[in-house]
């Protein structure tokens, strides 16, 4: 049976307009006029027999059908682009992985040579939270924060961890850090997002105190680097800091830690769930997490 497919020009016009929420921006991207984009979108709506946008004056809003269709299309177009690059180049392109600076530096890079086809892996780090919009992030797979669902994207919880204070051995000796209360007189390194010091002190049985001031950083990698330099005490995620503790540049101050939560997930387009390069990397990273016993739902590793 022949495939019943809409015109590709209409698909491109709709996907660009939905991504930008603007016919004008889509027209600029595709080197067309806004009226041409509008015409192509209407042709696609006619083909499908349903509306894809609510048009409120000059504003666009996706219908439920339009949002679901966009989620599917973005992944399909990403896959088509990757296949086209492969066919045009005559070889399999490198897998593009996008991750946070902390995850890349403290977890991924130290074990990268164990990853499948690691010499062809193209690693990028994000400036903020990694985008899971695969139509714009130039990535095949993303390691991102938390596990919120994303339409058209497979999101699998990857790493779970609690937090505890870490500091340089020199600072611990110099400041005579022996009890949790001793942390109240030294600089604490704070996170811009999800700063957990109040929760840690509560878990340690210390409530209603003013937290010491200290440097504030946008992500945990900068905080860990500052702690290694003796600039303060970091509240680190156990799953992320184990390798650094093993090296001796940081030490764990106390056994008390915050409740375990999912901190990272792996994400990739739903339409590419059977892509062999994505599948190989996904299986490898989950096997590494299982070996570290930091997968969500896995009993935590107990120090001997």
C-alpha positions in Angstrom: 0.0 0.0 0.0 1.4 3.5 -0.9 2.1 5.7 2.1 -0.4 8.5 2.7 2.0 11.3 3.6 1.4 15.1 3.7 3.5 17.4 1.5 7.0 17.8 3.0 6.9 21.6 2.5 3.8 21.7 4.7 5.4 19.6 7.4 8.5 21.9 7.5 6.3 25.0 7.6 4.2 23.7 10.5 7.2 22.4 12.5 9.1 25.7 12.2 6.0 27.8 13.0 5.2 25.6 16.0 8.7 25.7 17.3 8.9 29.6 17.0 5.2 30.1 17.7 5.4 32.7 14.8 4.7 32.5 11.1 7.2 35.4 10.6 10.0 33.7 12.4 9.3 30.4 10.5 9.3 32.4 7.3 12.7 33.9 8.1 14.1 30.4 8.9 12.8 28.8 5.7 13.4 31.9 3.5 9.7 32.2 2.7 7.0 34.8 3.3 4.7 34.6 6.3 1.7 34.2 4.0 3.4 31.2 2.4 3.9 29.6 5.8 0.3 30.3 6.6 -0.8 28.7 3.3 1.3 25.6 3.9 0.0 25.2 7.5 -3.6 25.5 6.3 -2.9 22.9 3.6 -1.6 20.5 6.3 -4.7 21.2 8.5 -6.9 20.4 5.5 -4.9 17.2 4.8 -5.3 16.1 8.4 -8.9 17.3 8.7 -8.2 19.1 12.0 -6.8 22.3 13.3 -3.2 22.6 14.5 -3.2 26.2 15.8 -5.6 28.5 17.6 -5.2 31.9 16.0 -5.9 34.6 18.4 -5.2 37.9 16.6 -1.5 37.9 16.1 -0.8 35.1 18.6 -0.5 31.4 17.9 -1.3 28.6 20.3 -1.1 24.9 19.5 -4.2 22.8 19.8 -3.8 19.5 21.7 -3.5 17.8 18.3 -0.9 20.3 17.1 1.2 19.9 20.3 1.1 16.1 20.0 1.9 16.2 16.3 4.9 18.6 16.9 6.3 16.2 19.5 6.3 13.4 16.9 7.5 15.5 14.0 10.5 17.1 15.7 12.0 13.6 16.4 11.3 12.4 12.9 12.9 15.4 11.3 15.9 15.0 13.7 16.3 11.4 12.6 15.9 12.3 8.9 18.6 15.0 9.3 21.0 12.5 11.0 20.3 9.8 8.3 20.9 12.4 5.6 24.3 13.5 7.1 25.3 9.8 7.3 24.4 9.2 3.7 26.0 12.3 2.5 29.2 11.8 4.5 29.5 8.1 3.8 30.1 7.3 7.5 28.3 7.2 10.8 28.5 10.7 12.4 29.7 11.0 16.0 27.0 10.8 18.7 26.3 14.3 20.1 25.8 14.3 23.8 24.7 17.4 25.8 25.2 17.5 29.5 25.7 19.8 32.5 29.3 20.9 33.3 29.2 19.1 36.6 28.0 15.8 35.2 30.5 16.0 32.3 33.5 16.8 34.5 32.8 14.7 37.6 31.1 11.6 36.2 31.2 11.2 32.4 34.7 12.3 31.4 36.6 10.2 33.9 35.1 7.0 32.5 34.5 8.2 28.9 37.0 5.7 27.4 34.6 2.9 28.5 31.8 4.3 26.4 30.9 2.6 23.1 32.7 4.3 20.1 33.9 7.0 22.6 36.5 8.4 20.1 33.6 9.6 17.9 31.6 11.0 20.8 31.0 14.8 20.5 30.4 16.1 24.1 28.9 19.5 24.7 28.2 21.2 28.0 25.3 23.5 28.7 25.5 27.0 30.1 22.2 26.5 32.1 19.7 23.6 32.2 20.3 21.5 29.1 17.5 21.9 26.5 15.4 18.9 25.6 14.2 20.6 22.4 15.9 18.4 19.9 15.0 20.6 17.1 17.3 23.3 18.4 19.9 21.8 20.8 22.1 20.1 18.2 22.2 16.9 20.3 21.3 13.2 19.9 21.0 12.5 23.6 20.8 14.8 26.6 21.7 14.3 30.3 19.4 16.7 32.0 18.2 17.7 35.5 15.2 15.9 37.1 12.7 13.7 35.2 9.9 15.9 34.1 8.0 14.5 31.0 8.6 16.2 27.6 6.2 15.6 24.7 7.8 13.5 22.0 10.9 12.8 24.1 11.9 9.6 26.0 12.9 10.7 29.5 14.4 8.0 31.7 15.4 8.6 35.3 19.2 8.0 35.5 20.8 9.0 38.7 19.5 9.3 42.3 21.5 10.8 45.2 21.4 12.4 48.6 23.7 15.3 49.6 26.3 15.8 52.4 29.0 18.4 53.2 32.5 18.0 51.6 35.6 20.1 52.0 39.3 20.0 51.5 41.4 18.0 54.0 43.4 21.2 54.7 40.3 23.2 55.5 38.9 20.5 57.7 42.1 20.4 59.7 42.6 24.2 59.8 39.0 25.0 60.9 38.8 21.9 63.3 35.5 20.7 61.8 34.4 18.0 64.2 30.7 18.6 64.8 27.9 19.7 62.4 27.6 22.9 64.5 31.2 23.8 63.4 29.9 24.4 59.9 28.1 27.5 61.1 31.3 29.4 61.5 32.9 28.7 58.1 31.9 29.8 54.6 29.3 27.6 53.0 29.2 27.3 49.2 25.7 27.9 47.9 23.9 26.8 44.8 21.8 29.3 42.8 19.2 26.5 42.3 18.0 24.0 44.9 20.4 25.2 47.6 19.9 22.5 50.2 21.8 23.7 53.3 18.7 24.4 55.4 17.4 20.8 54.7 20.8 19.4 55.6 21.1 21.2 58.9 17.5 20.1 59.7 18.5 16.5 59.0 21.5 17.0 61.4 19.1 18.2 64.1 20.0 21.9 63.9 17.1 24.2 63.2 16.3 27.9 63.3 19.9 29.1 62.7 21.2 31.7 60.3 23.3 30.1 57.6 26.8 31.4 57.1 27.4 33.4 53.9 29.7 32.1 51.2 30.2 32.1 47.5 27.2 31.2 45.3 27.6 29.4 42.0 25.2 28.4 39.1 26.2 24.7 39.1 27.9 22.1 41.3 31.1 21.9 39.3 32.1 25.4 40.2 31.2 24.7 43.8 33.3 21.5 43.9 36.3 23.3 42.4 35.9 26.1 45.1 35.7 23.5 47.8 38.9 21.8 46.5 40.6 25.1 46.8 39.6 25.5 50.4 37.2 28.3 49.8 34.3 26.8 51.7 32.2 23.7 52.3 30.1 22.3 49.5 26.8 20.4 49.9 27.6 17.8 47.3 25.6 15.0 45.7 27.0 11.7 46.7 26.6 10.1 43.3 28.6 12.9 41.7 31.4 13.3 44.2 32.5 9.7 44.9 35.3 9.8 42.4 36.6 13.1 43.8 36.5 11.7 47.4 38.4 8.7 46.2 41.2 11.0 44.9 41.5 12.6 48.3 41.1 16.2 47.1 37.9 16.4 49.1 36.7 14.6 52.2 33.2 14.0 53.6 32.6 16.0 56.7 29.7 14.0 58.3 27.5 11.0 57.6 24.2 12.9 57.7 22.8 13.4 54.3 19.6 14.8 52.7 16.9 12.4 51.3 17.7 10.7 48.1 16.1 12.2 45.0 16.4 11.7 41.2 18.9 14.3 40.0 19.6 13.4 36.4 17.7 11.7 33.5 18.7 10.6 30.0 16.5 12.1 27.2 16.3 11.4 23.5 13.7 11.8 20.8 10.9 9.2 21.0 11.1 8.7 17.2 14.8 7.6 17.5 14.4 5.2 20.4 15.7 2.4 18.1 18.7 4.4 16.8 21.6 2.0 17.4 24.1 4.7 18.5 21.6 6.2 21.0 20.7 2.7 22.2 24.3 1.7 22.7 25.2 4.8 24.7 21.9 4.6 26.7 22.6 1.0 27.6 26.2 1.7 28.6 25.4 4.7 30.8 22.6 2.8 32.6 25.0 -0.2 33.2 27.5 2.3 34.7 24.9 3.8 37.0 23.8 0.3 38.1 27.5 -0.6 38.9 27.7 2.6 41.0 24.3 1.8 42.6 22.9 5.2 41.9 20.0 4.3 39.7 16.6 5.5 41.1 15.1 2.8 43.2 18.5 1.1 43.8 19.5 0.7 47.5 22.3 3.1 48.2 25.9 2.0 48.4 26.9 1.5 52.1 30.5 2.4 53.0 32.4 -0.4 54.7 
